[in-house]
Amino acid sequence: MLRRYETIYSPAVGRDMQVLAYGHYGDPLIVFPSGGGAFHDFEDNGMIDAIAWLIDAGKLKVYCPESLDNESWLSGNDPHWKAVRHNAYQAFVLDNLVPAIRYDCHDDNIKIALTGCSIGAYHAVNFALKYPEIFPYALGMSGRYDVAKFAGHSESEEVYFNNPTAYVANFHDGHLDYVRAHTHIALVCGQGAWEHKSLEDTHRLADLLAEKQISHERDIWGQDVEHHWYWWRKQIAYHLGKALEP
C-alpha cells in the first residue's frame, strides 16, 4: 500500500498541517481523528488495516489530516472563540486540503467522502451538511453532534452554524433541497459502554434528518458494542464496503 506523509500550509490556521495519505487510486476519503487525536490515529488503531482491502483494490484513497480540536472545541476558551478557531480549521479543509486532494486525484471537481469517530464523526457530518456539493457522503461512528454538550452553550452565530442539532432543525427552502439532492449521512452507534452520549446525539440528529427528509441511515449496533476502536474497525469496513461494492 502506498503511504505518504505530507504537510500542507494553512494561512487560516497559521502553520503547516500534517496529513497521512494512503493508496494509488480510488474514491477520495477524508478521515478526521477522534477528539483531540493525531493525524496517525487511524493507522495506530488499525482502522487503515480494516479498510486495506478497499485501498489495495484501487477503490479508495484515504487522507488523514491532523485535527485542531485541542485549540478549538476541546480548549478552555469561551465557546464563541472555540468556534472561531474551528472556522480556521474549516478554512484549512475547504481552501487547502480539498484542492490538494483534487490535485492528487487529477480531478478538479472530484467529490470527497468523509468519516470519523466520536468528535471526528461530528466533523465529517458537519462538513457534509454544510458543503454537500463537495462532500456527498459522510459516515459518522459514535458521533457527538450537539456542540453545546461538549463545548458549552453559547448564543454565538459561529457556534450555531457549526452545531448540526441546532441548524438542521431550521433547514428550509433552497438549502434544504440542495442538501437533500447532494449528500447522504450514515450515522452508526453502539449501545454498550461509553456510548450513551453518542447514542443520544445519534438518535437526535437522525430524527432531525428524518423530519427534514434528508438522505440518511441510522444504524444502531447491539448492547455489547462499546465506544472503542475494536467496534469502529468493524463498522468502517462494513459501511465503506457497502458504499463502494456494486
C-alpha positions as CSV (number, residue, x, y, z in Angstrom):
1,M,0.0,0.0,0.0
2,L,1.3,3.4,-0.9
3,R,1.7,5.6,2.2
4,R,2.7,9.2,2.1
5,Y,3.4,11.8,4.8
6,E,2.8,15.4,3.7
7,T,2.4,18.9,5.2
8,I,0.0,21.5,3.8
9,Y,0.3,25.1,4.8
10,S,-2.8,26.7,6.1
11,P,-2.9,30.5,6.2
12,A,-6.1,30.4,8.4
13,V,-4.5,28.1,11.0
14,G,-1.2,29.8,10.7
15,R,1.1,26.8,10.2
16,D,1.7,23.6,8.3
17,M,-0.9,20.9,8.9
18,Q,0.2,17.2,8.8
19,V,-1.5,14.6,6.6
20,L,-1.1,10.9,6.0
21,A,-2.3,9.6,2.7
22,Y,-2.9,6.0,1.5
23,G,-3.5,4.5,-1.8
24,H,-2.8,5.0,-5.5
25,Y,-6.3,5.1,-7.0
26,G,-10.0,5.2,-6.0
27,D,-12.6,7.5,-4.5
28,P,-11.1,10.0,-2.0
29,L,-12.0,9.8,1.7
30,I,-11.0,12.3,4.4
31,V,-10.7,10.8,7.8
32,F,-11.0,13.0,10.9
33,P,-9.2,11.9,14.1
34,S,-11.2,11.2,17.2
35,G,-11.5,14.0,19.7
36,G,-8.1,15.7,20.1
37,G,-6.4,12.9,18.2
38,A,-3.4,12.9,15.9
39,F,-3.3,12.5,12.1
40,H,-1.9,9.0,12.6
41,D,-4.8,7.9,14.9
42,F,-6.5,5.7,12.3
43,E,-3.2,4.0,11.4
44,D,-2.2,3.4,15.1
45,N,-5.6,1.9,15.9
46,G,-5.9,-0.5,13.0
47,M,-8.5,1.5,11.0
48,I,-6.4,1.7,7.9
49,D,-5.8,-2.1,8.1
50,A,-9.6,-2.6,8.4
51,I,-10.1,-1.0,5.0
52,A,-6.8,-2.0,3.4
53,W,-8.7,-4.3,1.0
54,L,-10.5,-1.3,-0.5
55,I,-7.3,0.7,-0.7
56,D,-5.3,-2.2,-2.2
57,A,-8.1,-2.8,-4.8
58,G,-7.9,0.8,-6.0
59,K,-11.4,1.7,-4.8
60,L,-10.3,4.1,-2.1
61,K,-7.7,6.8,-1.4
62,V,-7.6,7.9,2.2
63,Y,-6.4,11.2,3.6
64,C,-5.9,11.6,7.4
65,P,-5.3,15.3,8.4
66,E,-4.5,16.4,11.9
67,S,-7.2,17.9,13.9
68,L,-7.4,21.3,15.6
69,D,-9.8,20.1,18.4
70,N,-7.4,21.0,21.3
71,E,-7.3,24.6,20.1
72,S,-11.0,24.8,19.3
73,W,-13.8,22.7,20.7
74,L,-11.7,20.9,23.4
75,S,-9.8,24.0,24.5
76,G,-10.5,26.1,27.6
77,N,-11.7,29.1,25.7
78,D,-15.2,30.6,25.6
79,P,-17.5,28.7,23.2
80,H,-17.5,31.6,20.7
81,W,-13.7,31.6,20.4
82,K,-13.7,27.8,20.2
83,A,-16.0,28.1,17.1
84,V,-13.8,30.9,15.7
85,R,-10.8,28.6,15.9
86,H,-12.8,25.8,14.4
87,N,-13.6,28.0,11.5
88,A,-9.9,28.3,10.8
89,Y,-9.8,24.5,10.6
90,Q,-12.8,24.7,8.3
91,A,-10.9,27.1,6.0
92,F,-7.9,24.6,6.0
93,V,-10.2,21.8,4.9
94,L,-12.0,23.8,2.2
95,D,-9.2,26.0,0.9
96,N,-6.2,23.8,1.3
97,L,-6.9,20.2,1.9
98,V,-9.7,19.8,-0.7
99,P,-7.7,21.4,-3.5
100,A,-4.6,19.2,-2.6
101,I,-6.8,16.1,-2.8
102,R,-8.3,17.1,-6.1
103,Y,-4.8,17.7,-7.5
104,D,-3.6,14.3,-6.2
105,C,-6.6,12.7,-7.8
106,H,-6.1,14.6,-11.1
107,D,-9.7,15.8,-11.0
108,D,-10.6,19.4,-10.1
109,N,-14.2,18.5,-9.4
110,I,-14.0,15.2,-7.7
111,K,-16.4,14.6,-4.8
112,I,-14.9,13.6,-1.4
113,A,-16.4,11.3,1.2
114,L,-15.9,11.9,4.9
115,T,-15.7,9.8,8.1
116,G,-14.6,9.8,11.7
117,C,-15.3,8.5,15.2
118,S,-16.6,10.5,18.2
119,I,-15.8,14.2,17.6
120,G,-14.2,13.1,14.3
121,A,-17.7,11.9,13.3
122,Y,-19.0,15.4,14.2
123,H,-16.5,16.9,11.7
124,A,-17.5,14.5,9.0
125,V,-21.2,15.1,9.3
126,N,-20.9,18.9,9.9
127,F,-18.9,19.3,6.7
128,A,-21.3,17.2,4.6
129,L,-24.4,19.0,5.8
130,K,-22.8,22.5,5.2
131,Y,-21.0,21.7,1.9
132,P,-22.9,18.8,0.2
133,E,-21.7,20.0,-3.2
134,I,-18.1,18.8,-2.2
135,F,-18.9,16.0,0.3
136,P,-21.7,13.7,-0.9
137,Y,-21.2,11.1,1.8
138,A,-20.4,11.1,5.5
139,L,-20.0,8.1,7.8
140,G,-20.2,9.1,11.5
141,M,-19.3,6.5,14.1
142,S,-20.3,7.1,17.7
143,G,-20.6,10.8,16.9
144,R,-21.1,13.7,19.2
145,Y,-23.3,16.1,17.2
146,D,-24.5,18.6,19.8
147,V,-21.6,21.1,20.2
148,A,-23.2,22.6,23.2
149,K,-22.8,19.4,25.1
150,F,-19.1,19.2,24.8
151,A,-18.0,22.8,24.1
152,G,-20.5,24.8,26.2
153,H,-23.7,26.8,25.5
154,S,-23.5,30.0,23.5
155,E,-25.7,32.4,21.5
156,S,-22.8,32.9,19.1
157,E,-23.6,32.6,15.4
158,E,-20.3,30.9,14.9
159,V,-21.3,28.2,17.4
160,Y,-24.8,27.9,15.9
161,F,-23.7,27.4,12.4
162,N,-21.3,24.6,13.5
163,N,-23.9,22.7,15.6
164,P,-25.8,20.2,13.4
165,T,-28.5,19.5,16.0
166,A,-29.3,23.3,16.0
167,Y,-29.1,24.3,12.4
168,V,-30.6,21.2,10.8
169,A,-33.8,21.9,12.7
170,N,-34.0,25.2,10.8
171,F,-33.1,23.9,7.3
172,H,-35.7,25.1,4.8
173,D,-36.4,26.0,1.2
174,G,-33.4,26.2,-1.2
175,H,-30.6,24.9,1.1
176,L,-32.7,22.1,2.4
177,D,-33.5,21.0,-1.2
178,Y,-29.8,21.2,-2.0
179,V,-28.8,19.1,0.9
180,R,-31.4,16.5,0.0
181,A,-30.1,16.3,-3.5
182,H,-26.4,16.1,-2.9
183,T,-25.5,14.2,0.3
184,H,-26.1,11.0,2.3
185,I,-25.4,10.7,6.0
186,A,-24.7,7.4,7.7
187,L,-25.0,7.5,11.5
188,V,-23.7,4.5,13.4
189,C,-23.5,3.9,17.1
190,G,-23.4,1.1,19.6
191,Q,-25.5,0.7,22.8
192,G,-22.7,-0.5,25.1
193,A,-20.2,1.0,27.4
194,W,-19.4,4.7,27.0
195,E,-21.8,5.1,24.1
196,H,-24.7,6.7,25.9
197,K,-23.8,10.3,25.0
198,S,-23.1,9.4,21.4
199,L,-26.2,7.3,21.2
200,E,-28.4,10.2,22.4
201,D,-26.8,12.6,19.9
202,T,-27.1,10.0,17.1
203,H,-30.8,9.5,17.6
204,R,-31.4,13.2,17.9
205,L,-29.7,14.0,14.7
206,A,-31.2,11.1,12.8
207,D,-34.6,12.2,14.0
208,L,-34.0,15.7,12.5
209,L,-32.7,14.2,9.3
210,A,-35.8,12.1,9.0
211,E,-38.0,15.1,9.7
212,K,-36.3,17.1,7.0
213,Q,-36.3,14.1,4.6
214,I,-32.5,14.2,4.2
215,S,-31.0,11.0,2.9
216,H,-29.5,9.1,5.8
217,E,-29.1,5.8,7.5
218,R,-29.5,5.2,11.3
219,D,-27.5,2.0,12.1
220,I,-27.7,1.2,15.8
221,W,-25.5,-1.8,16.9
222,G,-26.0,-4.0,19.9
223,Q,-25.7,-3.5,23.7
224,D,-22.3,-5.2,23.6
225,V,-20.9,-2.6,21.2
226,E,-18.7,-0.2,23.0
227,H,-17.2,3.3,22.2
228,H,-14.0,1.7,21.1
229,W,-11.7,1.2,18.1
230,Y,-12.4,-2.5,18.1
231,W,-16.0,-1.8,17.0
232,W,-15.2,1.2,14.8
233,R,-12.9,-1.1,12.8
234,K,-15.9,-3.4,12.1
235,Q,-18.2,-0.5,11.4
236,I,-16.0,1.3,8.9
237,A,-15.2,-1.9,7.0
238,Y,-18.9,-2.8,6.8
239,H,-20.2,0.7,5.7
240,L,-17.4,1.6,3.3
241,G,-17.6,-1.9,1.8
242,K,-21.3,-1.5,1.3
243,A,-20.9,2.0,-0.2
244,L,-18.1,1.0,-2.6
245,E,-19.0,-2.5,-3.6
246,P,-21.5,-2.9,-6.5
